[in-house]
Amino acid sequence: MVVFRFHQYQVVGRALPSATDEHPKIYRMKLWATNEVRAKSKFWYFLRKLKKVKKSNGQVLAINEIFERKPTKIKNYGIWLRYQSRTGYHNMYKEYRDTTLNGAVEQMYNEMASRHRVRYHCIQIIKTATIPSKLCKRESTKQFHDSKIKFPLVFKKVRPPSRKLKTTYKASRPNLFM
Amino acid sequence: MPFKRYVEIGRVALVNYGKEYGRLVVIVDVIDQNRALVDAPDMVRGQMNFKRLSLTDIKIDIPRVPKKKTLISAMEAADVKNKWENSSWGRKLIVQKRRASLNDFDRFKVMLAKIKRGGAIRQELAKLKKENAA
């Protein structure tokens, strides 16, 4: 529906076969990146930290984008992340309510930037999962687990229906009540 | 003044910004404080920000995330289309759309009709003034 800034990719790669190792182990990783090139780069970054292989002596076997299976179903996403603050590394667990995982990840990056001033390159996503409603930990997501949810929209700002009709001054004070 | 129009499952809303401008949609579920899952009989179910929706007085009775068929039958049962078109808001929108789609000949006909109506009103007013003066 909307254009996502972050796409989820599955990258599969291995070290190049050599004389000592005819069939090196193949590793698969799911990551988030803005495009495929960055996804491959991130793959090597993580793989370097885990195994003794670099991009120069390895090969990417496949890279596929993973799309949301049910983008019309609302889900609670839990995201485990590791981020670098000004004083050190910290782990965090955050919950988001969204229809797609890409949307939840985008929400996470925006929230980390606003609440903790952490930029994109300082965040590593450890794990993501769809959480069933009973196991959600955060009150801000649990408050929407109500099948008879009902609330009024308190402050209704009237907007012109397109940016072209926007004016700086208005003839009369707009009515903000619903 | 208490609130009368609530965001709830089954509330009919009008889209007032964006690509779907002018469409009547039903709030099918609430994602979080700013977004709702909306659905209409002729569109794919999607999420929308509350800033893009104007809530109406119409509410239909549906379970939390209904199938398309259930939604359509519930909308027929509640007769959303007729209620909307007979409401003052709905009628105003229809008139606006009609006026925007007039061609020059139609505008000429409107001008003649307005002059005729003005003449009839002035005649009645003159009669009443004469009665009053007498």
Interface residues (C-beta under 8 A of the other chain):
Chain A: M1 T72 K73 I74 R97 D98 T99 T141 F144 S147 K148 I149 K150 F151 P152 L153 V154 K156 K157 R159 P161 S162 F177 M178
Chain B: M1 F3 K4 R5 Y6 V7 E8 I9 N16 Y17 Y21 D29 V30 I31 D32 L37 V44 R45 G46 Q47 F50 K51 S54 L55 R64 V65
